[in-house]
Amino acid sequence: MYTKYRLSVALDIDDLLMECTSYAMALANEKYKFDPPMTIYEKTSWGKLGTRADTIYQFFSSADFYRNQPVYEGAKEFVKKLTKMAEVYVCTAVPPQFMGIRAERIMQEFPEIDADHIYMGAKKQNIHTDILFDDALHNILDSSAKHPILMRRPWNQDATGMLAVNNYDEFLKLVEVIAESRSVIPQPKAAKHPDIVVLVGTSGSGKSKIATQFLEDNPDFEKPISYTTKDPTAKIQNNWYTYVPLDEFRSMCDSGELISSTMYVGHGYGSKKCDIDKILNSNKRVLTTMDICGAMSLKTYYKNVTTIYIKRDKKALMTNILQKNSSIEDKVTRLISIDYEPQSAALCDYVIDFDDYSDAVAQLAKILKK
């Protein structure tokens, strides 16, 4: 029996464990009687936007704000579970005059976290842990952590390429997978005859083409329809996606209808559990393509899931992206994301490295016949 590598994890507080933006918006709605009331989706980026959302900043200079910040539902149970899996620290940015209040709240609400594991300050790049979990994109991009992980919030929806999750359960599953990847003793591969196979890879890796060719010769597999907010007039490959307006997509996320959801190049993508269950209940197996975040989400809800990373050399990736029928902005974002996504390979059960698509399909078939 092996012992998993015990990770060190640094947690943010605001908008991760305690409500900050949503709480400030509730206070602003109460004070100014906004009609319609502000919602969290109005905060599309951090900093002042020249909109009514700027009214929230006045509350950040009040001691009562920090005394009364609500704890997110499920946050306490999340911390309890995480402290059993990893060495947990808190790294939180708060005005100096309110540091004492913040420390008292942390110790009160999350007693599982040692008091000497609480760090105050905005320069989170100085914290060297295995994982940083934060909602602020600049903290993720500047982080010294081996695995910076972004908590999806409306103000970071355009972030592309890095590890990101939508909830605590997805984060815990990702911690588990990272711990296994860091273990000194090699771990066994995924279970034989997986119910669900996920091809993971950066934009331009060819994972959709590989999936298409494999599905043509393997009728016992089926690709579930995914949902996207991408412009319905745009060319969407293989008709795998159903367009939904952004408001409907958000509603599907909030209601839990989507078992996995992610943002890529400013567009939402997601899959419904009912669509996946429908395939499984028909005695077929699921083959789908996702980023690592979606793959980890499926591993959270299903036991028999195999993840396969599709690896290409950088030149091939860049060539495929540049040949896409998309905007310059879209291509630039995808090119930038190339440098972030290869870390996903270490988190997958298998890696397919190829030059020829027929070879990639053959490798996939070989893996699934083991």
Buried (B, 14 or more C-beta within 10 A) or exposed (E): EEEBBEBBBBBBBBBBBBBBBBBBBBBBBEEEEBEEEBBBEBBEEBEEEEEBBEBBEEBBEEEEBBEEBEBBEEBBEBBEBBBEBBBBBBBBBBEEEBBEBBBEBBBEBBEEBEEEBBBBEEEBBEBEBBBBBBBBBEBBEBBEBBBBBBBBBBBBBBBBBBBBBBBBBBBBBBBBBBBBBBEEEEEEEBEEEBBBBBBBBBBBBBBBBBBBBBBEEBEEBBBBBBBBBBEEEBEBEEEBBEBBEEEBBBEBBEEEBBBBBBBBBBBBBBBBBEBBBBBBEEEBBBBBBBBBBBBBBBBBBBEBBBBBBBBBEEEBBBEBBEEEEBEEEBBEBBBEBBEBBBBBBEBBBBBBEBEEEEEBBBBBEEBBEE
